[in-house]
Amino acid sequence: MNCTCSKSNIESYEKFELKNFNALKISSTADVAYFVKDEAQFCSLFERYKNINVIGCGSNVLLSSLGVREPVVLTRKMSEISFRKNVVEVEAGAAVQKLSVEAFKNSLSGFEFLIGLPATLGGAVAMNAGAHNQCISDFFVSARVFDTLENKILCLDKEQMQFSYRNSLIKKNPNRYVVLSAKFELIKAEHSAIENKMKENSEFRKRVQPSLALPNLGSVFKNPTLQDGQVQSAGMLIDKCGLKGYKIGGAGVWENHGNFVINYNNCTSSDYTNVVYKMYDSVKERFGIQLECEIVRMGEFSESEEEKWKIMSN
Ligand SMILES: Cc1cc2nc3c(=O)[nH]c(=O)nc-3n(C[C@H](O)[C@H](O)[C@H](O)COP(=O)(O)OP(=O)(O)OC[C@H]3O[C@@H](n4cnc5c(N)ncnc54)[C@H](O)[C@@H]3O)c2cc1C
């Protein structure tokens, strides 16, 4: 791994091991990886490359064990958070956990749900991350977004971002738009009320989700909405198929909740894919429900794996 600082001084590395930059702790080598620290550095890379893989916390990304040939950009060093009254502007690489705490310090309510969520602002906006019946789009005002097709920066409002359940304009157009920063309008509230909500959310998360000590990518499947409008728990459907504890290679379904797949022992992207496909296939077979996967992929996958992911992404 050699550090090759370019003309514009962007920190970059060749043959970069991404194991510590994805929550599943998959070993995957990027041919080249960049750590950007501001908007100018980020945008300059789009003059050099057509396709770039952006990684925030890597909490929702399955990296290929075969590696990533296209350049990877890591945003976590681009992390300014600035408040003006109840409006906050946040750079793409800021940890949303920190954002939640900073909002609390400013007696601003709206980001209590972000406590304990392993995400950067860019990743959370792209995925419209949510928890405890709230999501990132709730207090969203606008985002500065780089459009790699038009080669320019856009300022997009909430409507233009097309947010829906774990989805956004960014996610719908892989490789086209990159979030540089976003602005939110929060609500002034009692310090103690915000603190209580954060505690409650944090305790709930500890009860129902695996900690990062058990490497995972969060919920694998979205909760499906049935024809009668009822929302089903994907985890419950998977549990009913008897898959808790089911393992292939180093990957397995978490014993406590069916919608999480853990890297128990140096799992490969292929192990993870095969476990996830088994979950999908079992639920389809038993209940006739086609689950939709939340996980995003990066790098090279075999033809049969590609086929499985295509089916699971509907
Ligand atoms: C233990 C655990 C618990 C979780 N709990 C939740 C939860 O409660 N709710 C929830 O919604 N999710 C949850 N997740 C999933 C994950 O945290 C979210 O999807 C989060 O939004 C991902 O953010 P990230 O910065 O890690 O993005 P990454 O995983 O790095 O990237 C995800 C996608 O966003 C893209 N992306 C990242 N940054 C940018 C950018 N600046 N511009 C454009 N695209 C970008 C990536 O290219 C990729 O396609 C959990 C994950 C784990 C491991």
The ligand as an SDF file (V2000), in Angstrom:
LIG
                    3D

 53 58  0  0  0  0  0  0  0  0999 V2000
  -25.1210   -2.3660   12.8340 C   0  0  0  0  0  0  0  0  0  0  0  0
  -25.8480   -1.6300   11.7410 C   0  0  0  0  0  0  0  0  0  0  0  0
  -27.0560   -1.0140   12.0110 C   0  0  0  0  0  0  0  0  0  0  0  0
  -27.7400   -0.3260   11.0060 C   0  0  0  0  0  0  0  0  0  0  0  0
  -28.9360    0.2570   11.3120 N   0  0  0  0  0  0  0  0  0  0  0  0
  -29.5850    0.9340   10.3580 C   0  0  0  0  0  0  0  0  0  0  0  0
  -30.8280    1.5850   10.6470 C   0  0  0  0  0  0  0  0  0  0  0  0
  -31.3120    1.5710   11.7660 O   0  0  0  0  0  0  0  0  0  0  0  0
  -31.4570    2.2590    9.6410 N   0  0  0  0  0  0  0  0  0  0  0  0
  -30.9300    2.3280    8.3820 C   0  0  0  0  0  0  0  0  0  0  0  0
  -31.5380    2.9780    7.5200 O   0  0  0  0  0  0  0  0  0  0  0  0
  -29.7640    1.7070    8.0690 N   0  0  0  0  0  0  0  0  0  0  0  0
  -29.0820    1.0330    9.0170 C   0  0  0  0  0  0  0  0  0  0  0  0
  -27.9050    0.4200    8.7180 N   0  0  0  0  0  0  0  0  0  0  0  0
  -27.3750    0.4980    7.3350 C   0  0  0  0  0  0  0  0  0  0  0  0
  -26.4470    1.6850    7.1070 C   0  0  0  0  0  0  0  0  0  0  0  0
  -25.9680    2.2080    8.3290 O   0  0  0  0  0  0  0  0  0  0  0  0
  -27.1890    2.7950    6.3540 C   0  0  0  0  0  0  0  0  0  0  0  0
  -27.6250    2.3520    5.0970 O   0  0  0  0  0  0  0  0  0  0  0  0
  -26.3070    4.0350    6.1440 C   0  0  0  0  0  0  0  0  0  0  0  0
  -27.0950    5.0460    5.5770 O   0  0  0  0  0  0  0  0  0  0  0  0
  -25.0940    3.7830    5.2680 C   0  0  0  0  0  0  0  0  0  0  0  0
  -24.2410    4.9050    5.4040 O   0  0  0  0  0  0  0  0  0  0  0  0
  -22.7070    4.7810    5.0470 P   0  0  0  0  0  0  0  0  0  0  0  0
  -22.0700    6.1030    5.2240 O   0  0  0  0  0  0  0  0  0  0  0  0
  -22.1000    3.6380    5.7720 O   0  0  0  0  0  0  0  0  0  0  0  0
  -22.8170    4.4450    3.5120 O   0  0  0  0  0  0  0  0  0  0  0  0
  -22.0020    3.3320    2.7290 P   0  0  0  0  0  0  0  0  0  0  0  0
  -22.3740    1.9950    3.2480 O   0  0  0  0  0  0  0  0  0  0  0  0
  -20.5770    3.6880    2.7050 O   0  0  0  0  0  0  0  0  0  0  0  0
  -22.6400    3.5370    1.2830 O   0  0  0  0  0  0  0  0  0  0  0  0
  -23.9780    3.1660    1.0280 C   0  0  0  0  0  0  0  0  0  0  0  0
  -24.3540    3.6570   -0.3720 C   0  0  0  0  0  0  0  0  0  0  0  0
  -24.3510    5.0640   -0.3620 O   0  0  0  0  0  0  0  0  0  0  0  0
  -23.4250    5.5610   -1.3220 C   0  0  0  0  0  0  0  0  0  0  0  0
  -22.8010    6.7670   -0.7820 N   0  0  0  0  0  0  0  0  0  0  0  0
  -22.0640    6.9250    0.3250 C   0  0  0  0  0  0  0  0  0  0  0  0
  -21.6710    8.2070    0.4420 N   0  0  0  0  0  0  0  0  0  0  0  0
  -22.1730    8.8630   -0.6340 C   0  0  0  0  0  0  0  0  0  0  0  0
  -22.1070   10.2050   -1.1010 C   0  0  0  0  0  0  0  0  0  0  0  0
  -21.4410   11.1320   -0.4390 N   0  0  0  0  0  0  0  0  0  0  0  0
  -22.7570   10.5080   -2.2530 N   0  0  0  0  0  0  0  0  0  0  0  0
  -23.4370    9.5640   -2.9540 C   0  0  0  0  0  0  0  0  0  0  0  0
  -23.5290    8.2900   -2.5720 N   0  0  0  0  0  0  0  0  0  0  0  0
  -22.8910    7.9380   -1.4150 C   0  0  0  0  0  0  0  0  0  0  0  0
  -22.4200    4.4480   -1.5320 C   0  0  0  0  0  0  0  0  0  0  0  0
  -21.7740    4.5780   -2.7790 O   0  0  0  0  0  0  0  0  0  0  0  0
  -23.3320    3.2470   -1.4400 C   0  0  0  0  0  0  0  0  0  0  0  0
  -24.0090    3.0780   -2.6560 O   0  0  0  0  0  0  0  0  0  0  0  0
  -27.1900   -0.2490    9.7010 C   0  0  0  0  0  0  0  0  0  0  0  0
  -25.9550   -0.8590    9.4310 C   0  0  0  0  0  0  0  0  0  0  0  0
  -25.2840   -1.5330   10.4410 C   0  0  0  0  0  0  0  0  0  0  0  0
  -23.9540   -2.1490   10.1190 C   0  0  0  0  0  0  0  0  0  0  0  0
  1  2  1  0
  2  3  1  0
  2 52  2  0
  3  4  2  0
  4  5  1  0
  4 50  1  0
  5  6  2  0
  6  7  1  0
  6 13  1  0
  7  8  2  0
  7  9  1  0
  9 10  1  0
 10 11  2  0
 10 12  1  0
 12 13  2  0
 13 14  1  0
 14 15  1  0
 14 50  1  0
 15 16  1  0
 16 17  1  0
 16 18  1  0
 18 19  1  0
 18 20  1  0
 20 21  1  0
 20 22  1  0
 22 23  1  0
 23 24  1  0
 24 25  2  0
 24 26  1  0
 24 27  1  0
 27 28  1  0
 28 29  2  0
 28 30  1  0
 28 31  1  0
 31 32  1  0
 32 33  1  0
 33 34  1  0
 33 48  1  0
 34 35  1  0
 35 36  1  0
 35 46  1  0
 36 37  1  0
 36 45  1  0
 37 38  2  0
 38 39  1  0
 39 40  1  0
 39 45  2  0
 40 41  1  0
 40 42  2  0
 42 43  1  0
 43 44  2  0
 44 45  1  0
 46 47  1  0
 46 48  1  0
 48 49  1  0
 50 51  2  0
 51 52  1  0
 52 53  1  0
M  END
$$$$
